[in-house]
Amino acid sequence: MAMNLFDLTGKTAVVIGGNSTLGGSMAVALGGHGADVAVVGRNQEKAEEVARAVEEAGGRAKCFSADATNPEDLKKVLEDVLAWTGRCDILMNCPGKNSPTPFFDLTMDEWDSIMEVNLKSVVLACQIFGKHMVEQGEGGSIINISSVSSDPPLSRVFTYSASKAAVNNVTKFLAREFAPARVRVNAIIPGFFPAEQNRKILSPERTEAIMRHTPMNRFGNAEELQGAAVYLASDKASSFVTGSLLRVDGGYGSMTI
């Protein structure tokens, strides 16, 4: 009975940024619990690797190429997913972009680029796929990926922190808006998980500072986000959960001094 709480059989999950380290790991978990998984990203080679891993976990997967900041691309993905499975029940927004540029050196081009990937893509996907879920009339789950930098902001990543704070706000706003249609909207707040986008800012000195602020005294592994993703995706396990920001951070958010 407990396992039935996390059974996603018959559900279709769209994982935007599913070709990333963290997005790919969560996509595999959703597939392993029975969901059909649409792996969406620009790097098709990596997307295909994730799709194979989903199938090895016992799920079905298909790759879709898209620029997450382009609404026409996302509309095409929705159209193709509906042609594939006939439905969309779970949306996971994983695109991410970061930069260690000091504040006084920040250009508006860089600001726009990071905001487009981290915030605009989430808003667009929630518009396009969220509208389908609302109209589908069977509920659904939207899972946004935030960051520990969203509150309080981290040093050296000004634009990234601002974009993730906005993701938290969008998550709560849409949770309220979509609740009457039983479409739940939540966010996962990962702690420090070394991945492609943040390795460039993880100097030895910064790593030491992070460890001092993380009670579990280590980085997270991508697989440690899987449970949170499956929990929030399941309309049985988290049926009354919406507007929540679920921390998976090794205690980082509990530390003060």
Backbone bond lengths (Angstrom), bond angles and torsions (degrees), N, CA, C in turn:
res aa  C-N    CA-C-N  psi(-1)  N-CA   C-N-CA  omega(-1)  CA-C   N-CA-C  phi
1 M - - - 1.456 - - 1.527 111.20 -
2 A 1.347 114.71 -40.11 1.465 118.28 179.41 1.520 110.76 -62.05
3 M 1.336 117.21 -40.25 1.455 120.07 179.69 1.520 111.11 -64.24
4 N 1.331 117.37 -32.52 1.459 120.17 179.24 1.519 111.83 -61.52
5 L 1.331 117.38 -26.05 1.458 120.75 178.03 1.524 111.55 -59.62
6 F 1.323 115.84 -27.98 1.460 120.50 -173.96 1.527 112.27 -112.99
7 D 1.318 116.61 17.23 1.462 121.23 179.70 1.529 109.78 -81.80
8 L 1.312 116.34 119.70 1.465 121.79 -178.99 1.525 111.93 -107.71
9 T 1.323 116.71 17.47 1.458 120.69 179.94 1.527 111.00 -58.16
10 G 1.336 115.82 133.78 1.461 120.86 -179.62 1.509 113.96 88.81
11 K 1.342 116.90 -6.52 1.465 121.43 179.09 1.529 110.00 -95.71
12 T 1.320 115.37 149.86 1.461 120.52 172.90 1.525 108.85 -113.70
13 A 1.318 115.53 126.85 1.464 121.80 179.99 1.525 109.64 -111.23
14 V 1.322 115.78 130.55 1.461 121.87 174.55 1.522 107.10 -105.81
15 V 1.324 116.66 116.58 1.461 121.24 -178.61 1.524 108.20 -110.16
16 I 1.319 115.76 102.24 1.468 121.03 -179.91 1.526 107.86 -85.21
17 G 1.314 115.81 126.20 1.458 120.15 -169.04 1.519 109.83 82.85
18 G 1.328 115.74 23.17 1.456 120.82 -179.79 1.512 113.78 -70.34
19 N 1.324 117.37 -7.73 1.458 121.04 176.68 1.526 111.87 -89.34
20 S 1.349 117.78 1.15 1.461 121.55 178.98 1.528 110.17 -86.06
21 T 1.323 116.69 169.43 1.464 121.04 -179.03 1.522 111.73 -59.92
22 L 1.330 116.69 -53.01 1.462 120.24 -177.03 1.525 111.19 -75.15
23 G 1.331 116.80 -44.00 1.457 120.21 178.89 1.517 111.44 -61.00
24 G 1.330 116.74 -39.57 1.453 120.53 179.56 1.513 112.22 -64.77
25 S 1.320 116.34 -41.91 1.466 119.88 179.32 1.520 111.04 -62.54
26 M 1.322 117.16 -42.40 1.464 120.19 -179.96 1.520 111.32 -70.50
27 A 1.328 117.13 -33.74 1.464 120.64 176.14 1.526 110.41 -61.68
28 V 1.322 116.57 -42.06 1.467 121.08 178.63 1.527 110.23 -61.68
29 A 1.331 116.88 -41.55 1.471 120.54 -179.98 1.523 111.04 -63.45
30 L 1.324 117.30 -42.84 1.463 120.26 179.59 1.525 110.36 -62.75
31 G 1.335 116.32 -43.12 1.459 120.13 177.96 1.513 112.23 -65.21
32 G 1.331 116.44 -38.57 1.448 120.71 179.92 1.515 113.10 -65.62
33 H 1.341 116.94 -20.11 1.460 121.60 177.48 1.525 111.96 -100.74
34 G 1.333 116.36 14.47 1.452 119.79 169.35 1.506 117.49 108.30
35 A 1.327 118.57 -8.39 1.464 119.95 -178.18 1.524 111.26 -76.11
36 D 1.325 115.98 148.64 1.459 121.72 165.27 1.522 106.32 -81.10
37 V 1.317 117.56 128.50 1.466 121.20 -170.61 1.522 111.57 -115.80
38 A 1.329 115.63 122.08 1.458 122.52 172.36 1.526 107.42 -93.52
39 V 1.309 117.08 112.39 1.463 122.58 -179.31 1.524 107.78 -92.71
40 V 1.319 116.22 112.70 1.467 121.44 -172.27 1.528 110.05 -112.77
41 G 1.327 116.18 128.86 1.457 120.04 177.66 1.510 111.16 -177.61
42 R 1.316 115.73 171.47 1.461 119.94 179.97 1.524 112.28 -86.52
43 N 1.335 116.22 -28.95 1.464 120.17 179.97 1.523 108.60 -89.16
44 Q 1.332 116.19 95.97 1.457 120.31 -174.30 1.525 112.75 -70.53
45 E 1.309 117.49 -28.04 1.464 119.16 178.04 1.527 110.21 -62.77
46 K 1.337 116.24 -46.10 1.464 120.05 178.90 1.523 110.91 -69.53
47 A 1.336 116.74 -36.69 1.468 120.18 178.45 1.523 110.37 -61.78
48 E 1.311 116.35 -39.44 1.463 119.99 179.44 1.529 111.20 -66.98
49 E 1.338 117.32 -34.88 1.464 120.80 175.55 1.526 110.22 -62.24
50 V 1.333 116.14 -42.92 1.466 120.06 179.01 1.525 110.16 -65.57
51 A 1.320 116.45 -43.36 1.468 120.29 179.72 1.527 110.84 -58.87
52 R 1.333 116.97 -41.17 1.466 119.71 177.69 1.520 111.05 -64.15
53 A 1.337 116.63 -38.90 1.465 120.38 179.05 1.527 111.25 -66.27
54 V 1.335 116.84 -37.17 1.469 120.62 175.71 1.522 109.48 -60.79
55 E 1.324 116.97 -44.99 1.461 120.85 -178.41 1.525 111.14 -67.61
56 E 1.329 117.09 -35.30 1.459 120.38 176.32 1.526 111.40 -65.99
57 A 1.353 115.89 -27.73 1.468 120.83 177.87 1.522 111.94 -81.99
58 G 1.334 116.51 -2.01 1.458 120.50 176.66 1.508 115.09 103.17
59 G 1.329 117.75 4.00 1.462 120.67 -178.63 1.517 112.66 -102.31
60 R 1.323 115.38 179.25 1.467 121.72 173.49 1.518 107.69 -108.06
61 A 1.325 116.66 143.99 1.461 120.12 -179.17 1.514 110.70 -146.18
62 K 1.317 114.43 153.52 1.456 121.12 175.19 1.522 108.13 -146.48
63 C 1.324 116.70 142.90 1.466 121.96 -178.42 1.521 111.05 -94.95
64 F 1.331 114.69 143.79 1.458 121.30 177.33 1.522 107.99 -136.27
65 S 1.323 116.20 128.36 1.461 120.88 179.99 1.522 109.85 -88.62
66 A 1.340 116.49 131.20 1.463 120.00 179.51 1.511 110.60 -162.97
67 D 1.319 114.98 149.22 1.460 123.05 166.68 1.526 105.60 -92.23
68 A 1.319 117.14 114.87 1.468 121.42 -173.41 1.521 113.08 -65.53
69 T 1.331 117.56 -12.87 1.466 120.11 178.79 1.528 111.96 -95.27
70 N 1.335 116.38 1.56 1.463 121.15 -177.93 1.523 109.61 -107.67
71 P 1.327 118.59 111.52 1.468 119.89 -176.41 1.524 113.59 -60.94
72 E 1.322 117.56 -33.79 1.461 119.65 -179.90 1.528 110.73 -66.80
73 D 1.331 116.46 -37.93 1.467 119.87 176.09 1.529 110.70 -61.78
74 L 1.330 116.50 -43.89 1.464 120.12 -177.91 1.527 111.52 -68.33
75 K 1.322 116.61 -37.19 1.476 119.42 176.15 1.518 110.80 -62.68
76 K 1.338 115.95 -38.72 1.464 120.11 178.44 1.530 110.78 -66.37
77 V 1.332 116.81 -39.15 1.462 119.94 177.55 1.526 110.02 -61.64
78 L 1.333 116.89 -45.14 1.465 119.50 178.71 1.529 110.58 -59.65
79 E 1.304 115.90 -44.96 1.469 120.39 179.12 1.527 110.82 -59.10
80 D 1.345 116.65 -43.67 1.461 120.56 -178.01 1.533 111.73 -71.53
81 V 1.320 116.66 -36.13 1.466 119.83 177.62 1.527 110.18 -64.96
82 L 1.330 116.36 -41.90 1.472 119.70 178.75 1.525 110.85 -64.73
83 A 1.336 116.68 -34.28 1.460 119.36 176.41 1.524 111.12 -68.50
84 W 1.328 116.23 -29.09 1.469 122.04 -178.62 1.532 112.07 -78.50
85 T 1.332 117.18 -52.34 1.473 120.07 -174.19 1.521 113.63 -119.65
86 G 1.345 116.49 -14.60 1.459 119.29 179.65 1.509 115.21 84.93
87 R 1.358 117.41 3.77 1.459 118.31 -176.73 1.537 111.21 -161.21
88 C 1.317 115.17 168.22 1.467 122.17 171.90 1.524 106.65 -144.98
89 D 1.323 116.90 120.66 1.467 121.71 -175.69 1.516 113.51 -115.88
90 I 1.322 115.65 -26.22 1.467 120.82 -174.18 1.525 107.78 -133.62
91 L 1.325 115.25 131.05 1.465 121.31 174.47 1.513 107.74 -122.29
92 M 1.325 116.19 127.36 1.461 120.29 175.15 1.520 108.48 -120.94
93 N 1.327 116.77 123.23 1.465 122.89 -177.97 1.523 110.00 -102.24
94 C 1.345 115.94 106.22 1.466 121.27 -175.06 1.528 116.15 -115.92
95 P 1.347 121.59 -0.63 1.467 118.24 -177.68 1.527 111.16 -59.53
96 G 1.317 116.01 146.21 1.460 118.78 178.91 1.513 112.10 -155.05
97 K 1.328 115.60 143.78 1.467 121.60 177.30 1.517 108.11 -144.01
98 N 1.320 116.86 140.50 1.459 121.25 -175.37 1.525 109.56 -140.20
99 S 1.314 115.54 163.42 1.461 121.00 176.01 1.529 108.80 -159.70
100 P 1.340 117.69 140.39 1.462 120.82 179.10 1.523 113.92 -89.92
101 T 1.320 118.37 17.92 1.466 121.64 -175.71 1.536 111.49 -59.80
102 P 1.354 118.80 127.59 1.460 120.72 176.30 1.528 110.97 -59.75
103 F 1.325 116.30 151.40 1.465 120.91 -173.66 1.529 113.03 -54.83
104 F 1.333 118.14 -46.35 1.466 120.24 -176.78 1.528 113.22 -71.46
105 D 1.336 116.23 -13.00 1.464 120.01 177.03 1.524 112.35 -98.93
106 L 1.320 116.49 -3.42 1.455 121.02 -177.02 1.529 110.82 -67.66
107 T 1.327 115.57 131.00 1.463 120.33 175.15 1.525 109.33 -101.67
108 M 1.293 116.44 158.22 1.454 120.09 178.85 1.525 111.59 -69.46
109 D 1.330 116.84 -24.94 1.463 119.22 174.81 1.524 110.17 -64.21
110 E 1.335 115.67 -43.56 1.468 118.87 178.85 1.524 110.68 -68.52
111 W 1.334 116.67 -41.78 1.467 120.79 176.37 1.531 110.50 -55.17
112 D 1.331 115.66 -50.18 1.472 120.14 -178.52 1.519 111.26 -62.05
113 S 1.326 117.06 -40.63 1.456 121.29 -177.27 1.529 111.39 -63.59
114 I 1.331 116.87 -45.46 1.469 120.77 -179.76 1.517 110.85 -69.49
115 M 1.329 117.01 -42.33 1.466 120.25 179.32 1.533 111.23 -64.14
116 E 1.311 116.20 -35.98 1.472 119.29 178.94 1.527 110.74 -62.28
117 V 1.329 116.19 -47.82 1.466 119.85 -176.91 1.527 111.11 -70.96
118 N 1.330 117.27 -46.06 1.468 120.63 -171.32 1.519 114.48 -83.47
119 L 1.322 117.68 -28.66 1.465 119.71 -174.98 1.528 112.66 -117.73
120 K 1.329 116.74 -51.12 1.465 119.31 -178.33 1.525 111.14 -58.19
121 S 1.337 116.99 -41.23 1.465 119.98 -178.94 1.516 111.37 -61.67
122 V 1.327 117.14 -37.76 1.475 121.48 179.19 1.521 110.33 -66.71
123 V 1.328 116.20 -45.94 1.470 120.20 -179.50 1.524 110.37 -62.15
124 L 1.327 116.74 -45.63 1.466 120.28 -179.50 1.525 111.62 -62.09
125 A 1.326 116.64 -46.77 1.461 120.05 -178.42 1.521 111.07 -63.86
126 C 1.331 116.92 -39.20 1.465 120.11 178.79 1.530 110.71 -67.22
127 Q 1.322 116.72 -34.33 1.465 119.72 175.19 1.522 111.11 -64.87
128 I 1.318 116.07 -50.86 1.464 121.08 -170.47 1.529 111.49 -76.42
129 F 1.312 116.89 -52.86 1.465 119.62 -178.15 1.532 110.95 -79.74
130 G 1.327 116.57 -34.82 1.459 119.61 177.89 1.515 112.14 -62.97
131 K 1.319 116.45 -40.23 1.470 119.32 178.12 1.524 110.12 -61.84
132 H 1.337 116.34 -41.13 1.465 119.14 178.84 1.531 110.31 -62.07
133 M 1.329 117.38 -44.52 1.464 120.50 -179.56 1.526 111.21 -61.49
134 V 1.320 116.15 -43.03 1.469 119.91 178.88 1.524 109.62 -61.24
135 E 1.329 116.36 -46.26 1.469 120.18 -178.22 1.526 112.33 -72.21
136 Q 1.335 116.53 -27.75 1.462 120.59 178.19 1.531 110.89 -62.43
137 G 1.351 114.97 -31.60 1.459 120.12 172.30 1.515 115.89 77.29
138 E 1.337 117.54 16.69 1.466 120.31 -178.50 1.523 111.88 -120.80
139 G 1.325 117.32 18.93 1.450 120.61 -177.29 1.512 111.53 76.73
140 G 1.312 116.19 -169.77 1.457 120.26 -179.78 1.512 110.45 163.67
141 S 1.320 115.08 176.15 1.458 120.82 -179.17 1.518 110.06 -137.61
142 I 1.328 115.61 127.79 1.464 122.35 173.27 1.517 107.41 -112.92
143 I 1.326 115.70 128.00 1.462 121.47 -178.49 1.526 108.23 -122.64
144 N 1.317 116.64 113.83 1.463 121.96 177.22 1.528 109.18 -97.35
145 I 1.308 115.92 148.31 1.460 120.06 177.99 1.526 108.72 -103.50
146 S 1.325 114.62 114.79 1.453 122.17 179.94 1.530 108.97 -99.05
147 S 1.324 117.54 -146.07 1.459 120.99 -177.61 1.525 109.57 -165.16
148 V 1.334 115.88 153.46 1.462 119.26 174.44 1.523 111.34 -63.28
149 S 1.330 117.00 -16.65 1.466 119.92 179.57 1.527 112.29 -77.60
150 S 1.327 117.05 -4.85 1.466 119.78 -176.89 1.519 112.45 -73.37
151 D 1.331 117.58 -26.89 1.471 121.42 -179.94 1.519 109.08 -171.02
152 P 1.325 118.28 110.19 1.463 127.74 -5.18 1.531 110.90 -77.11
153 P 1.339 117.34 160.64 1.469 119.96 -178.67 1.528 111.49 -68.86
154 L 1.309 115.26 148.72 1.460 120.80 176.68 1.521 110.76 -89.18
155 S 1.314 116.15 151.27 1.453 120.66 174.02 1.520 109.26 -67.35
156 R 1.334 116.03 153.86 1.470 125.39 172.34 1.532 114.22 74.09
157 V 1.303 118.52 -6.04 1.477 119.42 -179.15 1.530 108.61 -130.86
158 F 1.308 116.06 58.78 1.458 122.41 -173.15 1.521 112.76 -57.79
159 T 1.324 116.53 -54.43 1.468 119.65 -175.95 1.523 110.99 -67.40
160 Y 1.320 117.08 -40.83 1.459 120.93 178.58 1.526 110.14 -59.42
161 S 1.322 117.12 -46.53 1.466 120.66 -179.99 1.522 111.13 -61.36
162 A 1.324 116.68 -43.55 1.467 120.54 179.81 1.525 110.97 -63.37
163 S 1.330 116.69 -40.12 1.468 120.25 -178.56 1.521 110.97 -66.93
164 K 1.327 117.72 -38.78 1.452 120.63 -178.53 1.534 111.80 -75.26
165 A 1.326 117.45 -30.94 1.467 119.50 172.14 1.525 109.69 -62.39
166 A 1.318 116.35 -38.74 1.464 120.48 177.91 1.530 111.20 -67.10
167 V 1.332 117.58 -36.03 1.463 120.93 176.86 1.534 110.16 -60.97
168 N 1.316 116.96 -40.96 1.471 120.15 177.04 1.523 110.73 -59.55
169 N 1.326 116.04 -44.08 1.465 120.84 -179.02 1.525 111.24 -65.32
170 V 1.333 116.41 -44.43 1.467 121.27 177.97 1.530 109.86 -59.89
171 T 1.324 116.48 -42.52 1.466 121.09 179.96 1.518 111.23 -57.58
172 K 1.320 116.92 -48.14 1.467 120.22 -178.16 1.525 111.51 -69.19
173 F 1.319 116.56 -38.10 1.466 120.29 179.06 1.527 110.61 -61.92
174 L 1.330 116.00 -48.20 1.462 119.62 -177.07 1.524 111.96 -71.88
175 A 1.327 117.31 -28.62 1.464 119.86 175.12 1.522 109.73 -58.15
176 R 1.305 115.72 -41.67 1.469 120.57 178.22 1.523 111.06 -69.36
177 E 1.317 116.73 -43.16 1.457 120.74 -176.11 1.531 112.82 -67.93
178 F 1.336 116.44 -38.64 1.461 120.63 -172.90 1.525 113.55 -92.43
179 A 1.323 117.74 -8.81 1.468 120.92 -175.27 1.531 113.90 -55.97
180 P 1.343 119.61 -41.18 1.468 118.31 179.74 1.532 113.57 -59.79
181 A 1.325 117.30 -24.32 1.467 121.71 179.04 1.532 111.49 -94.05
182 R 1.321 116.96 6.74 1.467 123.02 -179.91 1.534 112.60 61.80
183 V 1.317 114.99 28.51 1.458 120.22 172.55 1.529 106.83 -98.93
184 R 1.319 115.66 112.38 1.462 121.03 -176.21 1.532 109.92 -89.08
185 V 1.322 115.87 142.58 1.465 120.53 -179.34 1.527 108.29 -129.93
186 N 1.301 116.31 117.14 1.457 122.59 -178.83 1.525 109.86 -134.80
187 A 1.317 115.93 170.51 1.467 120.30 176.69 1.515 109.60 -134.16
188 I 1.311 115.07 147.21 1.462 121.82 170.70 1.519 107.61 -100.99
189 I 1.324 115.71 133.41 1.470 121.21 176.54 1.527 107.67 -108.07
190 P 1.326 117.36 95.25 1.473 118.91 178.36 1.530 110.16 -74.15
191 G 1.322 114.62 148.92 1.453 119.58 168.99 1.519 108.94 -79.68
192 F 1.305 116.79 -137.19 1.464 120.08 -176.78 1.518 110.03 -95.76
193 F 1.322 114.18 110.79 1.450 123.58 177.89 1.525 106.64 -120.87
194 P 1.310 119.13 102.87 1.468 119.34 -178.28 1.529 111.44 -55.20
195 A 1.303 115.78 122.68 1.460 122.43 -179.53 1.518 107.57 -146.04
196 E 1.305 115.96 176.10 1.458 121.80 -173.01 1.529 112.56 -54.84
197 Q 1.349 116.59 -41.34 1.458 118.98 -172.18 1.526 114.23 -76.71
198 N 1.348 118.27 -19.56 1.465 117.43 -176.17 1.523 114.55 -114.30
199 R 1.329 117.42 -2.17 1.456 118.47 -179.05 1.535 112.04 -62.12
200 K 1.328 116.09 -30.59 1.470 118.90 -176.22 1.528 112.93 -69.16
201 I 1.339 117.78 -15.78 1.467 119.08 179.11 1.528 111.76 -106.46
202 L 1.343 117.08 1.06 1.464 120.07 -177.15 1.530 110.32 -93.66
203 S 1.321 116.06 70.12 1.459 121.30 174.50 1.535 108.24 -71.67
204 P 1.330 118.60 163.05 1.471 120.38 178.04 1.532 112.24 -55.23
205 E 1.337 116.44 -39.27 1.467 119.73 -179.19 1.528 111.17 -67.15
206 R 1.322 116.22 -41.13 1.466 119.39 -179.65 1.535 110.58 -70.52
207 T 1.325 116.13 -37.74 1.461 119.67 177.02 1.521 110.49 -60.52
208 E 1.328 116.63 -42.35 1.466 120.44 178.49 1.523 110.99 -61.70
209 A 1.338 116.62 -41.06 1.470 120.65 179.13 1.533 110.96 -65.13
210 I 1.326 116.42 -39.22 1.466 120.72 179.11 1.524 110.20 -64.28
211 M 1.323 116.80 -43.88 1.462 120.26 -179.80 1.528 111.58 -63.29
212 R 1.330 116.79 -36.36 1.470 119.89 177.49 1.518 111.43 -63.03
213 H 1.327 116.18 -26.86 1.462 120.89 -175.78 1.528 112.51 -100.92
214 T 1.323 116.58 2.57 1.469 120.64 -178.77 1.527 108.45 -115.27
215 P 1.342 118.59 105.86 1.465 120.89 -175.96 1.527 113.86 -53.65
216 M 1.321 118.63 -33.91 1.460 120.20 179.61 1.528 112.77 -78.03
217 N 1.332 116.27 -6.86 1.466 123.46 169.86 1.525 114.21 57.01
218 R 1.324 115.29 41.27 1.462 119.45 175.37 1.518 109.25 -162.46
219 F 1.335 116.09 165.74 1.459 121.47 171.03 1.529 109.25 -77.31
220 G 1.322 115.47 160.03 1.450 119.95 173.62 1.513 111.26 -84.70
221 N 1.320 116.27 156.82 1.461 122.88 172.39 1.519 108.85 -101.69
222 A 1.309 117.39 144.89 1.466 121.07 -175.88 1.524 111.87 -53.79
223 E 1.325 117.44 -35.64 1.466 121.30 -178.72 1.534 111.71 -63.98
224 E 1.330 117.12 -20.45 1.466 119.97 -177.55 1.534 112.81 -77.99
225 L 1.329 116.82 -2.66 1.457 120.89 172.37 1.523 112.22 -94.10
226 Q 1.326 116.39 -10.17 1.458 119.73 -172.94 1.525 112.70 -64.75
227 G 1.320 116.82 -42.47 1.462 119.74 -178.87 1.515 112.25 -61.44
228 A 1.324 116.62 -42.39 1.468 120.79 179.37 1.522 110.39 -63.73
229 A 1.331 116.28 -40.64 1.464 120.15 -178.92 1.522 111.22 -64.89
230 V 1.336 117.25 -46.17 1.469 120.69 -179.29 1.522 110.39 -65.84
231 Y 1.330 116.80 -41.32 1.463 121.04 178.40 1.525 111.57 -57.67
232 L 1.329 117.16 -50.07 1.463 120.48 -177.77 1.519 112.14 -71.84
233 A 1.331 117.38 -26.57 1.465 120.39 178.93 1.520 111.61 -73.67
234 S 1.324 117.21 -29.39 1.460 121.70 -173.78 1.524 112.01 -77.53
235 D 1.335 116.14 124.60 1.461 119.51 177.70 1.527 111.38 -81.44
236 K 1.335 116.52 2.06 1.457 120.51 172.17 1.531 110.35 -98.15
237 A 1.334 115.94 -50.32 1.459 120.12 -175.70 1.526 112.77 -70.33
238 S 1.337 117.46 -33.25 1.477 119.59 -175.83 1.528 111.19 -127.40
239 S 1.325 116.31 39.86 1.469 121.23 -174.44 1.528 113.71 -62.14
240 F 1.340 118.03 -24.37 1.471 120.99 -177.69 1.527 111.07 -112.91
241 V 1.332 115.15 22.22 1.465 120.71 -177.34 1.514 109.10 -111.41
242 T 1.312 117.08 113.72 1.467 121.34 174.20 1.525 108.89 -151.57
243 G 1.321 115.86 148.06 1.460 120.96 -177.32 1.513 113.40 76.05
244 S 1.336 117.19 14.91 1.459 121.20 -177.47 1.526 111.60 -94.97
245 L 1.321 114.90 149.44 1.458 122.60 175.23 1.528 105.89 -115.27
246 L 1.316 116.24 102.10 1.462 122.27 -173.00 1.521 110.44 -91.51
247 R 1.311 116.14 115.51 1.465 121.14 -178.76 1.523 111.62 -83.84
248 V 1.324 115.21 133.61 1.464 122.30 171.34 1.526 104.35 -131.80
249 D 1.331 115.33 79.24 1.468 118.83 -164.54 1.530 115.08 -136.81
250 G 1.331 117.39 13.74 1.454 118.77 178.38 1.505 113.83 64.87
251 G 1.328 117.46 19.05 1.467 121.72 179.48 1.511 114.32 93.73
252 Y 1.331 117.68 2.03 1.462 121.08 -175.70 1.533 111.78 -53.36
253 G 1.333 116.88 -43.50 1.465 120.09 -177.03 1.498 114.27 -72.59
254 S 1.334 117.78 -8.53 1.465 121.61 179.12 1.518 112.70 -95.67
255 M 1.310 117.93 -8.39 1.456 122.52 -173.73 1.528 110.86 -87.25
256 T 1.316 116.74 137.77 1.461 120.34 174.94 1.519 110.21 -116.78
257 I 1.342 117.39 -69.48 1.460 119.41 179.13 1.524 109.56 -127.98
